[in-house]
Amino acid sequence: MIANRRVRWAAVAGAVAVLLAGCASEPSSGETDIDAPRRMRAVERLLERYDHGTGLWENDASTWQSANALNSLIDYMRGTGDRRYLGYVEWTYAHGEVARTGLPRTTGYNDDELWWALAWINAFDLTGQERYLTAARTIVDGLDEQRASFCGGGMPWARVGVDPQLRPWRQVNSITNALYLSATAQLGVRVEAADRSRYRAHATATWDWFARGAGGALVDSAGVLNDHLDQYENTCVLVDENTRWTYGQGEMLTGIVALYRLTGNAQLLGIADRIAATTTREGSPFIRDGILDEPSATGCPGSSCHDAEIYRGVFVRGYRDLLRTGRSQVASVDFLTRQANSLRDTNGEYGFRWQGVPQADDHPNFATQAAALDALNAPHRTTP
């Protein structure tokens, strides 16, 4: 399988070389990461699964996991100073409708689009190239009219009235709104001064929806986020209570930290600390023997496991963001190091499980690889 991918890469190498030319550089001399060779192998195995024909990773119909994989790669470059993979960022941008819409293609789901907005913001932070910030703004601005008329006005999961699978309900979920909070708050400190107030207003409105509005029903008494609310007739209902995912907790941490950086409201960090502590404490459903677990992913690992394969990577990124404020009373580099050290690979590839010897059903793929790279990245510093 890997050999076939290398053949496919060879077939397009001439075209890619144009983008890669001039981008190669060795890791900076200031790199102090003792796991650098391990991280580099993880990157190489991830990139072997990149499809240069589509500008996405293999078989990614929904595209959002490719956005996360791109984010993982960018974090690696920001953390190590190794710029040899910049061509992959440029190559991804050059495909599909990205230059016009910010997206490789429209899927009908708002959360899919927002993952790309965050990836392009990270690309802007890495390169300083305005086209990436413009791509992120195009995505986020395209959601201005999407706020739901149901469930108190949160950001709906699918385009209003256009659930691509034609299901009978209308839904707002925690991840879409956490992503919108993250994206608008991050844009609020990166755009020109004249536009900052608009993004700040969107970010604070989303936070108010969680803190004082209908979105509060998604947060349980311990501060853990449930998955979604559905509108049935005139009632907004919490569906599948106790179905919780690590990425929901992690993206909320990212969003709260971004809002803190936008507003300077230090009280937000206390709320983030509560989420982090509840998620990572001994006895948490998300922790098994000190290592992150995905308790609601009952079909994982296995052929039906897809979305959840990347979730824990999102969590460690959010936890890292909280730690890097320097003001958390909860987040520690020890927790992140423990997650990274728990990973076991086979020839540089990582499967679904984050601890123990790799097993036959772990099924490494680009999503599990990206999540593992997130875990390997998280304990280390990030540079511009």
Buried (B, 14 or more C-beta within 10 A) or exposed (E): EEEEBEEBBEEEEEEBEEBBEEBEEEBEEEBEBEBBEBBBBBBEBBBBBBBBEBBBBBEBEBBBBBBBBBBBBBBBBBBBBBBBBBBBBBBBBEBBEBEEBBBBBBBBBBBBBBBBBBBBBBBBBBBEBEBBBBBBBBBBBBBEEBBBEBBBBBBBBBBBEEBEEEEEEBBBBBBBBBBBBBBBBBBBEBBEEEBBEBBBEBBBBBBBBBEEBBBEBBBBEEBBBBBBBBBEEEEBBBBEEEEBBBBBBBBBBBBBBBBBBBBEBEEBBEBBBBBBBBBBEEEBBBBEEEBBBBBBBEEBBEEEBBBBBBBBBBBBBBBBBBBBBEBBEBBBEEBBBBBBBBBBBEEBBBBBBBBEEBEEEBBBBBBBBBBBBBBBBBBBEBBE
